[in-house]
Amino acid sequence: MSSPPSASHGRPRPRHPLLPVVAIALGSFAVVVSEFVPVGALPQISAGLGVSEGTAGLLVTLPALSGAVAAPAATVLMRRLDRRLAIIGLTALIAVSCILSAATTGFSMMLVSRLILGISIGGVWATSVSAAARLVPARIVHTASSVVFGAIAVGSVVSVPSSSLIATHTSWRATFVAAAAVAVVAALVQALAIPKIPTADRVTMAHFRPLLRSVPANVILAVVFLVVFAQFSAYTFVVPYLHDVTGLSAGLASGLLLGYGALTIVGNFGGGALLGRSIRGTVIATLVFGAGGLLALSAGGTVTASVCVGLALWGLAWGNAPVALQHWLYTDGQDRFSTEAVNATFTAVVQVAVASGSLLSGVAVNAVGVRSSAALGTVASAVACILALGFMALSARRATAQEAVVAVSHEEVRAAALD
């Protein structure tokens, strides 16, 4: 799997280089589990706290909003802080948030606990990948990135079906207790395994300007926004959708979501292998599969076979989407952008998209019904495809025109030399 560029100087050299990377990956796993616990337990949380399912979707929206602010802010504020201490502290904050969620007696306090989680989400996403890359020799940076992204994929696999099963057979509070336990274990492993990681790229707000002024980078970020918006428009309410629209039992729905999650792992590692051959080709395939999967899910929601096909395509696409889109952005930036600034900006866009998708989908679910969540995701995914394909075609046309101008210029120089 490809990975973002990393500084070779000042790279810590632990005795077993992948052990601290695994520790960092555990933190990423804990973040994903904690962020998506409410998705699997949404019906039980809704009933337990006396709010509608659309309103309960705010438990996904709010941490995403605070994460969007926390990503660039944490990157700047922690620019002089040892990344080891930052990662351990942010992971411990996950446990604090989950314990508060489990103990809450009202929806307002639950929202506060989820806002706290968002700080950890933004900080972890903005620091983990670059920190892991700096912990290993340059020859295995790709492996380090695969471990971190693989943990994210695995977290996506286990979080929703596990929380759904736990909430069904015990209580929704137990799902947050389990997530807190995962975060505590991750923080302890990190404290034992991660060496000091001095900052190599001390980011200031000035580092964000070249990225934000780049038209190609902004187009790519718009595609990122639409893809993630589509994902969380549909995914936030996927459990009620499978229950109410498709008519599946809790056990069967959990089984399908487990299969969906397993396919995200396949998409993550399979897509990573394809990135080495063609980044743009992989991005196109990912976008087309994602749109096709959501279309099958939304158009054939009452047909179990159509839902199964849709979940399969959607899972394969989403497993590869974050890494494919991030590498597309890195390829466009080359060495013009700060690595940590790219990480932070990408994270902020992703979290704003998560918040927007879950919020607008919640509004639509309350107003129209749960089926609207998949329809909204399908439309956003289709727009992302159109925008990406149009941008790539225009870029290819411009590249061809520039090559033609250079060729003509060379011919003129050669002709002048012969004369």
Buried (B, 14 or more C-beta within 10 A) or exposed (E): BBBBBBEEEEBBEBEEBBBBBBBBBBBBBBBBBBBBBBBBBBBBBBEBBEBEBBBBBBBBBBBBBBBBBBBBBBBBEBBEBBBBBBBBBBBBBBBBBBBBBBEBEEBEBBBBBBBBBBBBBBBBBBBBBBBBBBBBEEEBBBBBBBBBBBBBBBBBBBBBBBBBBBBBEEBBBBBBBBBBBBBBBBBBBBBEBBEEBBBBBBBEEEBBEBBEEBEBBEBBBBBBBBBBBBBBBBBBBBBBBBBBBBEBEBEBBBBBBBBBBBBBBBBBBBBBEBBEEEBBEBBBBBBBBBBBBBBBBBBBBEEBEBBBBBBBBBBBBBBBBBBBBBBBBBBBBEEEBBBBBBBBBBBBBBBBBBBBBBBBBBBBBBEEBBBBBBBBBBBBBBBBBEBBBEBBEEBEEEEEEEEEEEEEEEEEEEEEEEE
